[in-house]
Amino acid sequence: MISAGLLSDALILGPAIWACSYLLRSRWYERQADQLAAQGRDAQTLQLKREEARYFQDFARVMPNWMLAALTIGLGLRLALTVAAIWGA
């Protein structure tokens, strides 16, 4: 059986990793747009790449409800473990 500490860490890290992966994807598309601009590509292609980057940024900001619930439960469990450790010491 897993410990409460490991469970809270997993509940906290899951949503954080999810959001970071989308932020990294958005940064990747921004860099591609910058490279295309340096090459002198057409404005329509640049706009498409920048819209893709914004899509991933928006997706990273809007966390699904179940993921937000997991994050809240994980933070609550971590708080309870911290309080128990302080009062138990």
Order of alpha helices (4+ residues) and beta strands (2+ residues): alpha-alpha-alpha
